[in-house]
Amino acid sequence: MIDVFHYTSPLGVLGKLADYLFLKQYRPHLLLERNRVIKEVAESGKWQEVLAMEK
């Protein structure tokens, strides 16, 4: 699995500064936590509950 994470921050230069100061450090943690949750759901069988909620 490959995560592709695209985003665009508003506010031009201020948005780019916020990206550098905050999102650059936060992004890896966000993706690692997301992958941990996906793995937990897939391996536990909880995925069937998630699919049932989609109906």
VOTOR-114389 format. One record per residue (C-alpha): residue number from 1; residue in one letter; x, y, z. Coordinates in Angstrom, 3 decimals. Example, Ala and Ser with C-alpha at 12.3 -4.5 7.8 and 13.67 -1.06 7.14 Angstrom:
// VOTOR-114389
+------+------+----------+----------+----------+
! mipa ! loza !        x !        y !        z !
+------+------+----------+----------+----------+
!    1 !    a !   12.300 !   -4.500 !    7.800 !
!    2 !    s !   13.670 !   -1.060 !    7.140 !
+------+------+----------+----------+----------+
END
This chain:
// VOTOR-114389
+------+------+----------+----------+----------+
! mipa ! loza !        x !        y !        z !
+------+------+----------+----------+----------+
!    1 !    m !    0.000 !    0.000 !    0.000 !
!    2 !    i !    1.241 !    3.465 !   -0.841 !
!    3 !    d !   -0.192 !    6.592 !    0.730 !
!    4 !    v !   -0.452 !    9.634 !   -1.518 !
!    5 !    f !   -1.134 !   12.756 !    0.462 !
!    6 !    h !   -1.991 !   15.875 !   -1.559 !
!    7 !    y !   -3.076 !   19.096 !    0.020 !
!    8 !    t !   -2.982 !   22.800 !   -0.648 !
!    9 !    s !   -2.908 !   25.287 !    2.147 !
!   10 !    p !   -4.755 !   28.559 !    1.721 !
!   11 !    l !   -3.306 !   32.011 !    2.384 !
!   12 !    g !   -0.294 !   31.868 !    0.060 !
!   13 !    v !    2.941 !   32.583 !    1.911 !
!   14 !    l !    1.268 !   32.294 !    5.328 !
!   15 !    g !   -0.111 !   28.887 !    4.362 !
!   16 !    k !    3.318 !   27.719 !    3.224 !
!   17 !    l !    4.814 !   28.918 !    6.502 !
!   18 !    a !    2.145 !   27.014 !    8.456 !
!   19 !    d !    2.921 !   23.920 !    6.343 !
!   20 !    y !    6.569 !   24.163 !    7.219 !
!   21 !    l !    6.033 !   24.856 !   10.923 !
!   22 !    f !    3.185 !   22.453 !   11.679 !
!   23 !    l !    2.080 !   20.098 !    8.926 !
!   24 !    k !    5.542 !   18.859 !    8.013 !
!   25 !    q !    5.867 !   17.366 !   11.517 !
!   26 !    y !    2.213 !   16.310 !   11.836 !
!   27 !    r !    1.794 !   14.569 !    8.471 !
!   28 !    p !    3.939 !   11.467 !    9.203 !
!   29 !    h !    2.152 !   10.932 !   12.531 !
!   30 !    l !   -1.242 !   11.277 !   10.830 !
!   31 !    l !   -0.373 !    8.688 !    8.175 !
!   32 !    l !    1.153 !    6.251 !   10.674 !
!   33 !    e !   -1.938 !    6.430 !   12.899 !
!   34 !    r !   -4.225 !    6.022 !    9.880 !
!   35 !    n !   -2.322 !    2.941 !    8.759 !
!   36 !    r !   -2.392 !    1.497 !   12.287 !
!   37 !    v !   -6.177 !    1.859 !   12.423 !
!   38 !    i !   -6.630 !    0.341 !    8.955 !
!   39 !    k !   -4.467 !   -2.641 !    9.937 !
!   40 !    e !   -6.337 !   -3.124 !   13.232 !
!   41 !    v !   -9.731 !   -3.061 !   11.517 !
!   42 !    a !   -8.628 !   -5.377 !    8.710 !
!   43 !    e !   -7.042 !   -7.966 !   11.001 !
!   44 !    s !   -9.776 !   -8.001 !   13.640 !
!   45 !    g !  -12.764 !   -8.572 !   11.398 !
!   46 !    k !  -14.219 !   -5.169 !   12.292 !
!   47 !    w !  -14.155 !   -4.418 !    8.568 !
!   48 !    q !  -17.408 !   -6.346 !    8.245 !
!   49 !    e !  -19.088 !   -3.910 !   10.642 !
!   50 !    v !  -17.739 !   -0.971 !    8.648 !
!   51 !    l !  -19.103 !   -2.405 !    5.408 !
!   52 !    a !  -22.465 !   -3.085 !    7.053 !
!   53 !    m !  -22.707 !    0.597 !    8.030 !
!   54 !    e !  -22.256 !    1.572 !    4.370 !
!   55 !    k !  -25.560 !   -0.076 !    3.395 !
+------+------+----------+----------+----------+
END
